[in-house]
Structure formats: C-alpha cells, structure tokens
Amino acid sequence: MTFNDIFKSSFLEQVSNFSFLDTVISLALAFAIGLFIFEIYRKTYRGVMYSRSFGITLLALAIITDLAIMTVTSNVVLSLGMVGALSIVRFRTAIKEPLDIAFLFWSIVVGIMLGAGMIPLAVFGSIILGVILLVYSNHKTLETPYILVVQCANDDVEQKVNEYISNAVKRFNVKSKTVNASGIELTLEIRLADSTTQFVNDLNAMDGVEYATLVSYNGEYMA
C-alpha cells in the first residue's frame, strides 16, 4: 500500500491545486485592512477604558475569517465540517460598547469578502465605512449634556436653586430627588447655553447649598 492509496489520491489533488500566490495576496490584504480597522477603532473609541487587545482581535479576526473562507470555498466537505466545528463555539465575553459590535462584524465581513475573492468590494467598502466612522465620531453636538448634583438644606433653598438654574442654563430637567435628614439632594440633567460654568460656583456660594457638582454625561456613564 502506497501513500497515494491511503489518501485515495483526492487529498493530494487538492493540495496540488493550492495556490500559494493567491493565498499570500489574500492574507496580505486581510492584514492591511485589519490594521486599517484597528486604527479606525483606536481613533473613534469614546468609551471609558481603551482595550488594545480588542483592537488586535479585530486584526486577527479579519485574517482568521479569510483563512476559514478560503478553506470552505475549496471543498464542500470541508465547509460542512467547518460549520459543525464552529457550531460548538460559545463566546462569553461581554461587549461593553455598542459600537464594538459593528467593528466585530466589519472584521468578519472583510475576511469573508477577501476569502471569496471580492477584493475591490472589501477595499472600497472598508474605506467608505472608515471615513463615515471618523466623520461621525469626531462630530460634536452643540448641546453637551451635563449632570448637576446640588445638596440643599430645605425646600426654600431648593426653590431658589431651581429658579437660578432656569435662568443660568438653556434647559434642565430633574432626574432624581433625594430627601433625608441632612437636606435635599437634587440631580438634574442640564444643557448649557454656552461653555461657561461660573453658575456652579454661584450655586455653591448660595446660602443653604452645601455643595454643587457638575459632571459631563453621555447617556451611559459619567466622566
């Protein structure tokens, strides 16, 4: 029994049909576009703590997906085996930022397109998406939301604080109100009329106000 008899010659035929040049080009493009995705992620990240490992994961995902698609497109049997193998994989890592999901799908889709030979679509689609993310991530709204926390001694002080804030800011609404033995704590979401925050100093100097704290707010966390 020879080596060819063991593998029935079909295995060797598939190896002989393997194109080294096409593989190198596809992997090089996957690395280049994956690096582009990584840089876009780094420049557009607006979360609390930047994770470099997640950015490297995006780069690796593009290459790994490219390898997987090149494998399954060469043989139907391998494609079925790949589906069965990947069906048992479970990911437990929580996604902290909603935009991270878009970057994950971006890397995977790029790998699929490159593995399928759709190089122009992968290149131009990534450039367009990268430009869109850069433009909208750097776009700042004129009305930045802020959270104002004020500790008042009694109801009269609370009324004065509300009247003063209504004249000092563009608009505001009460997010929460806590009443305890030490007084009343107000938490308000405000929109500034301009970039000045002198009104916080004036609030803190007001009789009956123990403290006034202003923090920026993006809807998910305070910074």
Buried (B, 14 or more C-beta within 10 A) or exposed (E): EEEEEEEEEEEEEEEEEEEEEEEEEBBEBBBBBBBBBBBBBEEBBEBEEEBEEBBEBBBBBBBBBBBBBBBBEEBEEBBEEBEEEEEEEEEEEEEEBEBBEEBBEBBBBBBBBBBBBEBEBBBEBBEEBBEEBBEEBEEEEEEEEBBBBBBBBEEEBBEBBBEBBEEBBEEBEEBEEEEEEEBBBBBBBBBBEEEEEEBBEEBBEBEBBEEBBBEEBEEEEEE
